[in-house]
Amino acid sequence: MRKEPVMNKYFNSYSEDHKGWLKVQNWFIDKLSDTEGALIPIRPENAQKWPKAEKDYQLFMENASRLMIRFKKPEHLIKMIVNTIDEQLGITHTAVLLYKEDKNAFILIDSKGEGGVKIPVGFVRMTFDNPLVKIFDKRKNYLVSENGVLTYEELTALLQNKETLAKHEDLTELIELTLRQMELFKANICLPLYYKKNLIGVLVLGDKLSKEKFTRQEIGFFMTLANDAAMAISNAQLIQSLQDRIEEIKDLYTKEHRVFIHTAIALATAIDARDPYTHGHTERVTAYCMAVADELEGIPEAQAYRNFKETLHIAALLHDVGKIGIPDLILNKKGKLTKKEFEKIKEHPVIGAAILTPIRELGDVVKEIKYHQERYDGKGYPEGLKESQIPLVARIIAACDAFDAITSDRPYRQRKMAEVALQELRDGAGKQFDPIVVSAFLLAFEKGKIWNNKK
């Protein structure tokens, strides 16, 4: 006579009391089909249809495992597990303790209880010295339970078995303390969540609302659920850890970048202060450059930069840093410069590039500073580059620098009106300045982003 498969025999003998388990499979799909905790949305058409009870129970667990591993946040996954058990299986309360490395303790993450018993979340914090944690962490649970699951009933019976305790005298006190801890939790069953060799959490279950005992099949379900949940939680923790690290790096970069910008501003201000006539020059040129950048951001040359606006911002702030190598007698001269003095002034872009070259993080900024005095027609300095040979950022700085120079007082002449400066830019388009940059400058001016703020 052919033997009936164990799984079929189990389902054929399914009682009314066990039908609550069947709800779990449908509940899982409903919850996971529309959960913001999932990495990949699960649509009904993509989900495998759940088998009927008389078919394969194991298939349900395999599907549940695959779905659980999609969660990217440990807390979302834990809440799903707790809700599943609490809403569908008729237990007084369910709770999960999760190990938090930053606190070196097991923290109560979620707790639910339809039967009126609920442990306050955040209220419980257990270290490795806690008996419940200790018995799982040291794997002592396998000395008192074949499957490693602790049940209040079995531990109580074990304490009454003097013959067994005689063989494990060192466990007596630990079992007693563990029972007290379970009483505090009003726990009927406690299951460890292991990942590799580490205890990462504890699943706590109260009594059945029906007052009936848990069956071996039910405990087996919880064991499978605990094992799969441990792996899914560990994966979610890894993802969360990576995300946290990325945020830390972003925050660190933001802070360092802010310090660098402030340092650049301080240096530019110190250089401007050497000449009372150029006070505020760098600040104004930088503002003009950023206004022009808004108009040019979408062009291919701008998009070719790894970070167009940031490169322009830093280059504009430091474009005159080379003037630190020009004698004050020349910078502050009120009369017309001699040819030799003018040649000395023309050295400041190269000096600036030389000063900044050792700073590897500046990257393209160095060449932008070196070439900001080049002309579009090739008659500029230091190398006589022309048109697209001159980097875009350097071309923008050239136009903005000239506009501020024209509208600022100089020892040898008074400032001119903004309209005059704009006309000089128009006249210089295609000669001294890039026509596209001039057009962007004029457009930004018309929009009110650039103005002459001097009296």
C-alpha positions as CSV (number, residue, x, y, z in Angstrom):
1,M,0.0,0.0,0.0
2,R,1.5,3.4,-1.0
3,K,2.3,5.7,1.8
4,E,0.7,9.1,1.8
5,P,3.2,11.9,1.6
6,V,3.8,13.6,4.9
7,M,2.9,17.1,3.6
8,N,-0.4,15.8,2.2
9,K,-1.2,14.0,5.4
10,Y,-0.6,17.2,7.3
11,F,-3.0,19.2,5.1
12,N,-5.6,16.5,4.9
13,S,-5.8,16.5,8.7
14,Y,-6.0,20.3,8.8
15,S,-8.5,21.3,11.6
16,E,-10.6,24.5,11.8
17,D,-8.1,25.8,14.4
18,H,-5.3,25.6,11.8
19,K,-7.1,27.5,9.1
20,G,-5.7,30.7,10.4
21,W,-2.4,29.7,9.0
22,L,-3.9,29.6,5.5
23,K,-4.7,33.3,5.8
24,V,-1.0,34.1,6.2
25,Q,-0.1,33.3,2.6
26,N,-2.7,35.6,1.2
27,W,-1.9,38.3,3.8
28,F,1.8,38.2,2.8
29,I,1.0,38.8,-0.9
30,D,-1.4,41.6,-0.1
31,K,1.1,43.4,2.1
32,L,4.1,42.8,-0.1
33,S,2.3,43.8,-3.3
34,D,2.0,47.4,-2.1
35,T,4.7,48.1,0.5
36,E,7.0,51.1,0.5
37,G,9.7,49.0,2.3
38,A,10.3,46.8,-0.8
39,L,13.2,47.3,-3.1
40,I,11.2,46.0,-6.1
41,P,7.5,46.6,-6.3
42,I,5.6,43.4,-6.6
43,R,2.6,43.6,-8.8
44,P,-0.2,41.0,-8.7
45,E,0.4,39.9,-12.3
46,N,4.0,39.1,-11.4
47,A,3.3,37.3,-8.2
48,Q,3.0,33.5,-8.2
49,K,-0.4,32.3,-7.4
50,W,-0.6,30.7,-3.9
51,P,-1.4,27.0,-3.8
52,K,-4.4,25.6,-2.0
53,A,-4.0,24.1,1.4
54,E,-4.1,20.5,0.1
55,K,-1.1,21.3,-2.2
56,D,2.3,22.4,-1.1
57,Y,2.8,24.2,2.3
58,Q,6.5,24.4,1.7
59,L,6.0,26.5,-1.4
60,F,4.4,29.2,0.6
61,M,7.5,29.4,2.9
62,E,9.8,29.6,-0.1
63,N,7.7,32.4,-1.7
64,A,7.6,34.2,1.6
65,S,11.4,34.0,1.9
66,R,11.9,35.4,-1.6
67,L,9.5,38.3,-0.8
68,M,11.1,39.1,2.5
69,I,14.5,39.5,1.1
70,R,13.3,42.4,-1.1
71,F,13.0,44.8,1.9
72,K,15.6,47.5,2.1
73,K,14.8,48.7,5.6
74,P,15.1,46.4,8.6
75,E,12.3,48.1,10.5
76,H,9.9,47.7,7.6
77,L,10.7,44.0,7.4
78,I,10.3,43.5,11.1
79,K,6.9,45.3,11.2
80,M,5.7,43.1,8.3
81,I,6.7,39.9,10.3
82,V,5.1,41.1,13.5
83,N,1.9,42.2,11.7
84,T,1.7,38.9,9.9
85,I,1.8,36.9,13.1
86,D,-0.3,39.3,15.2
87,E,-3.1,39.8,12.7
88,Q,-3.5,36.3,11.3
89,L,-2.5,33.7,13.9
90,G,-4.4,34.7,17.0
91,I,-1.5,35.3,19.5
92,T,-1.8,37.6,22.6
93,H,1.3,39.5,21.5
94,T,4.3,39.4,19.2
95,A,7.6,41.3,19.5
96,V,11.0,41.4,17.9
97,L,14.3,42.5,19.5
98,L,17.0,43.5,17.1
99,Y,20.7,44.0,17.8
100,K,21.9,47.6,17.3
101,E,25.6,47.8,16.9
102,D,25.8,51.5,17.8
103,K,24.1,50.8,21.2
104,N,25.7,47.3,21.6
105,A,22.3,46.1,22.8
106,F,19.1,44.4,21.6
107,I,16.4,46.9,21.2
108,L,12.6,46.2,21.0
109,I,11.8,47.3,17.4
110,D,8.2,46.4,17.1
111,S,5.4,44.9,19.3
112,K,1.8,44.1,18.6
113,G,-0.9,42.5,20.7
114,E,-4.5,41.9,19.8
115,G,-5.0,40.2,23.1
116,G,-4.4,43.3,25.2
117,V,-0.8,42.6,25.9
118,K,1.7,44.9,24.2
119,I,5.3,45.7,25.1
120,P,6.1,49.4,24.7
121,V,8.5,49.9,21.7
122,G,11.8,51.4,22.8
123,F,11.2,50.4,26.4
124,V,13.3,47.3,26.3
125,R,17.0,47.3,25.8
126,M,19.0,44.1,26.6
127,T,22.7,43.7,26.6
128,F,24.6,40.4,26.1
129,D,24.5,39.8,29.8
130,N,20.7,39.5,29.8
131,P,19.9,35.8,30.4
132,L,17.5,35.5,27.4
133,V,20.2,37.0,25.1
134,K,23.0,35.1,26.7
135,I,21.3,31.6,26.4
136,F,20.9,32.2,22.6
137,D,24.2,34.0,22.1
138,K,26.2,31.2,23.8
139,R,24.1,28.6,22.0
140,K,23.0,27.1,25.3
141,N,19.5,26.9,23.9
142,Y,20.5,23.8,22.0
143,L,21.4,22.1,25.3
144,V,17.9,22.5,26.6
145,S,16.0,22.2,23.3
146,E,16.6,20.0,20.3
147,N,15.6,22.7,17.8
148,G,16.9,25.7,19.8
149,V,13.5,27.1,20.4
150,L,12.7,28.0,24.0
151,T,9.2,27.4,25.2
152,Y,8.0,28.4,28.7
153,E,6.4,25.0,29.2
154,E,9.5,23.0,28.3
155,L,11.9,25.2,30.4
156,T,9.5,24.9,33.4
157,A,9.4,21.1,33.0
158,L,13.2,21.0,32.7
159,L,13.6,22.7,36.1
160,Q,11.5,20.0,37.7
161,N,13.6,17.2,36.1
162,K,16.4,16.8,38.7
163,E,18.0,14.0,36.7
164,T,18.5,16.2,33.6
165,L,19.6,19.2,35.7
166,A,22.3,17.1,37.4
167,K,24.0,16.6,34.0
168,H,23.9,20.4,33.4
169,E,24.3,22.0,36.7
170,D,25.8,25.1,35.2
171,L,22.6,25.7,33.2
172,T,20.2,25.7,36.2
173,E,20.7,29.3,37.1
174,L,20.6,30.5,33.5
175,I,17.4,28.6,32.8
176,E,15.8,30.1,36.0
177,L,16.8,33.6,34.9
178,T,15.6,33.0,31.4
179,L,12.2,31.9,32.6
180,R,11.9,35.1,34.7
181,Q,12.8,37.1,31.6
182,M,10.1,35.3,29.6
183,E,7.6,35.9,32.4
184,L,8.4,39.7,32.1
185,F,7.7,39.4,28.4
186,K,4.7,37.2,29.0
187,A,6.4,35.0,26.4
188,N,5.3,31.4,25.5
189,I,7.9,31.0,22.9
190,C,11.2,32.7,22.1
191,L,13.2,32.1,18.9
192,P,16.7,33.2,18.0
193,L,17.4,35.1,14.8
194,Y,20.9,33.9,13.7
195,Y,22.8,35.2,10.7
196,K,26.0,33.1,10.1
197,K,27.5,32.9,13.6
198,N,25.9,36.0,15.1
199,L,22.7,36.5,17.1
200,I,21.0,39.4,15.5
201,G,17.6,39.3,17.1
202,V,15.0,37.5,19.2
203,L,11.4,36.7,18.2
204,V,9.0,36.8,21.2
205,L,5.6,35.2,21.0
206,G,2.8,35.2,23.6
207,D,0.1,32.6,24.2
208,K,-2.6,31.7,21.7
209,L,-5.8,33.5,22.3
210,S,-7.5,30.1,22.0
211,K,-5.4,28.9,25.0
212,E,-4.3,25.9,23.0
213,K,-0.7,24.7,22.8
214,F,1.4,25.4,19.7
215,T,1.8,22.4,17.5
216,R,5.1,21.1,16.2
217,Q,4.1,22.2,12.7
218,E,3.5,25.7,14.0
219,I,6.8,25.9,15.8
220,G,8.4,24.6,12.6
221,F,6.8,27.4,10.8
222,F,8.2,30.0,13.2
223,M,11.7,28.4,13.0
224,T,11.6,28.7,9.2
225,L,10.3,32.2,9.4
226,A,13.0,33.2,11.9
227,N,15.8,31.7,9.7
228,D,14.5,33.5,6.6
229,A,13.9,36.7,8.5
230,A,17.4,36.7,9.9
231,M,18.9,36.6,6.4
232,A,16.5,39.2,5.1
233,I,17.2,41.5,8.1
234,S,20.9,41.2,7.7
235,N,20.7,42.1,4.0
236,A,18.4,45.0,4.9
237,Q,20.9,46.1,7.5
238,L,23.8,45.9,5.0
239,I,21.8,48.1,2.6
240,Q,20.9,50.5,5.3
241,S,24.6,50.7,6.5
242,L,25.7,51.4,2.9
243,Q,23.1,54.1,2.6
244,D,24.1,55.6,5.9
245,R,27.8,55.6,4.8
246,I,26.9,57.3,1.6
247,E,25.0,60.0,3.5
248,E,28.0,60.4,5.9
249,I,30.3,60.8,2.9
250,K,28.0,63.4,1.3
251,D,27.8,65.3,4.6
252,L,31.6,65.2,5.0
253,Y,32.0,66.4,1.4
254,T,29.5,69.2,2.0
255,K,31.3,70.3,5.1
256,E,34.8,70.2,3.5
257,H,33.5,71.9,0.4
258,R,32.0,74.7,2.6
259,V,35.3,75.1,4.4
260,F,37.1,75.2,1.1
261,I,34.8,77.8,-0.4
262,H,35.1,80.0,2.7
263,T,38.8,79.7,2.6
264,A,38.8,80.7,-1.1
265,I,36.6,83.7,-0.3
266,A,38.9,84.7,2.5
267,L,42.0,84.4,0.2
268,A,40.2,86.4,-2.5
269,T,39.2,89.1,0.0
270,A,42.8,89.3,1.2
271,I,44.0,89.8,-2.3
272,D,41.4,92.4,-3.1
273,A,42.3,94.3,0.1
274,R,45.8,94.9,-1.3
275,D,44.3,97.4,-3.7
276,P,41.4,99.7,-2.5
277,Y,40.3,100.1,-6.1
278,T,39.6,96.4,-6.5
279,H,37.7,95.9,-3.2
280,G,34.8,93.5,-3.8
281,H,36.0,92.7,-7.4
282,T,36.2,89.0,-6.8
283,E,32.8,88.8,-5.2
284,R,31.2,90.7,-8.0
285,V,32.9,88.7,-10.8
286,T,31.9,85.4,-9.1
287,A,28.2,86.6,-8.9
288,Y,28.3,87.6,-12.6
289,C,29.8,84.3,-13.6
290,M,27.1,82.3,-11.8
291,A,24.4,84.3,-13.5
292,V,25.9,83.6,-16.9
293,A,26.3,79.9,-16.0
294,D,22.5,79.7,-15.5
295,E,22.1,80.7,-19.2
296,L,24.8,78.3,-20.5
297,E,24.2,75.2,-18.3
298,G,22.6,73.2,-21.1
299,I,25.1,73.7,-23.8
300,P,27.4,70.7,-24.7
301,E,30.6,72.5,-23.6
302,A,29.1,73.1,-20.1
303,Q,27.8,69.5,-19.9
304,A,31.3,68.2,-20.7
305,Y,32.5,69.4,-17.3
306,R,32.1,66.9,-14.4
307,N,30.6,69.8,-12.4
308,F,30.3,72.9,-14.5
309,K,28.9,75.3,-11.9
310,E,31.2,74.2,-9.1
311,T,34.3,74.5,-11.4
312,L,33.2,78.0,-12.4
313,H,32.4,79.1,-8.9
314,I,35.9,78.1,-7.5
315,A,37.7,79.4,-10.6
316,A,36.0,82.8,-10.3
317,L,36.8,83.0,-6.6
318,L,40.5,82.3,-7.3
319,H,41.0,83.8,-10.7
320,D,43.2,86.6,-9.4
321,V,45.1,84.6,-6.8
322,G,48.2,85.1,-8.8
323,K,48.3,88.8,-8.0
324,I,49.7,87.8,-4.7
325,G,53.0,87.6,-6.6
326,I,52.7,91.1,-8.1
327,P,54.5,93.9,-6.2
328,D,52.2,96.5,-4.5
329,L,54.0,99.3,-6.3
330,I,52.7,98.0,-9.6
331,L,49.2,97.0,-8.3
332,N,48.6,100.3,-6.6
333,K,50.3,102.5,-9.2
334,K,48.0,105.5,-10.0
335,G,49.6,106.4,-13.3
336,K,49.9,104.5,-16.5
337,L,51.9,101.3,-16.3
338,T,55.1,101.0,-18.2
339,K,55.6,98.2,-20.7
340,K,57.7,96.3,-18.2
341,E,55.2,96.8,-15.4
342,F,52.4,95.6,-17.7
343,E,54.4,92.5,-18.6
344,K,54.7,91.8,-14.9
345,I,51.0,92.2,-14.4
346,K,50.4,89.7,-17.2
347,E,52.2,87.0,-15.2
348,H,49.5,86.8,-12.6
349,P,47.4,84.0,-14.4
350,V,50.6,81.8,-14.6
351,I,51.5,82.6,-11.0
352,G,48.0,81.7,-9.9
353,A,48.1,78.4,-11.8
354,A,51.5,77.6,-10.2
355,I,50.2,78.3,-6.7
356,L,47.2,76.0,-7.2
357,T,48.7,73.2,-9.2
358,P,49.9,71.2,-6.1
359,I,46.2,71.0,-4.9
360,R,45.1,67.9,-6.8
361,E,41.5,68.3,-5.8
362,L,41.2,71.5,-7.9
363,G,41.5,69.6,-11.1
364,D,40.3,71.7,-14.1
365,V,40.2,74.9,-12.0
366,V,43.9,75.5,-12.5
367,K,43.8,75.7,-16.3
368,E,40.6,77.9,-16.1
369,I,42.6,80.4,-13.9
370,K,45.7,80.2,-16.2
371,Y,43.7,81.1,-19.3
372,H,41.2,83.6,-18.0
373,Q,43.1,86.4,-19.8
374,E,43.2,84.8,-23.2
375,R,41.2,86.5,-26.0
376,Y,38.8,84.8,-28.4
377,D,40.8,86.1,-31.4
378,G,44.0,84.6,-30.0
379,K,45.7,87.9,-29.0
380,G,45.5,87.3,-25.3
381,Y,48.0,85.8,-22.8
382,P,49.8,83.8,-21.5
383,E,49.7,81.4,-24.5
384,G,47.7,83.1,-27.2
385,L,44.9,80.5,-27.3
386,K,41.8,81.3,-29.4
387,E,38.2,80.3,-29.6
388,S,37.4,76.7,-28.3
389,Q,41.1,76.3,-27.3
390,I,40.2,78.4,-24.4
391,P,38.2,76.5,-21.7
392,L,34.6,77.6,-21.4
393,V,34.9,78.6,-17.8
394,A,37.9,80.8,-18.6
395,R,35.9,82.5,-21.4
396,I,33.1,83.3,-19.0
397,I,35.5,84.7,-16.4
398,A,37.1,86.9,-19.1
399,A,33.8,88.6,-20.0
400,C,32.7,89.0,-16.4
401,D,36.1,90.3,-15.3
402,A,36.1,92.8,-18.1
403,F,32.6,94.1,-17.2
404,D,33.5,94.6,-13.6
405,A,36.8,96.3,-14.6
406,I,34.9,98.7,-16.9
407,T,32.3,99.6,-14.3
408,S,34.8,100.0,-11.4
409,D,37.0,103.0,-10.5
410,R,40.7,102.6,-11.4
411,P,43.7,104.7,-10.4
412,Y,44.0,105.8,-14.0
413,R,40.3,106.4,-14.9
414,Q,36.8,106.6,-13.4
415,R,34.2,103.9,-13.8
416,K,31.8,103.8,-16.8
417,M,28.1,103.2,-16.8
418,A,26.8,99.6,-17.1
419,E,25.3,100.5,-20.6
420,V,28.7,101.5,-21.8
421,A,30.3,98.3,-20.5
422,L,27.6,96.2,-22.2
423,Q,28.3,97.9,-25.5
424,E,32.0,97.2,-25.1
425,L,31.1,93.5,-24.6
426,R,29.0,93.6,-27.7
427,D,31.8,95.3,-29.7
428,G,34.3,92.8,-28.4
429,A,32.2,89.7,-29.2
430,G,34.1,87.5,-31.6
431,K,37.3,89.5,-30.9
432,Q,38.1,89.7,-27.2
433,F,35.1,87.7,-26.0
434,D,33.3,84.5,-26.9
435,P,30.1,85.6,-28.7
436,I,28.0,82.9,-27.0
437,V,29.2,84.0,-23.6
438,V,28.5,87.7,-24.4
439,S,24.9,86.7,-25.5
440,A,24.4,84.8,-22.2
441,F,25.8,87.8,-20.3
442,L,23.4,90.2,-22.0
443,L,20.5,87.8,-21.4
444,A,21.3,87.5,-17.7
445,F,21.6,91.3,-17.5
446,E,18.1,91.7,-19.1
447,K,16.7,89.3,-16.6
448,G,18.0,91.4,-13.7
449,K,20.6,88.8,-12.6
450,I,23.5,91.2,-13.3
451,W,23.6,94.8,-12.4
452,N,26.1,97.6,-11.6
453,N,25.7,98.1,-7.9
454,K,28.2,101.0,-7.5
455,K,27.2,104.6,-6.8
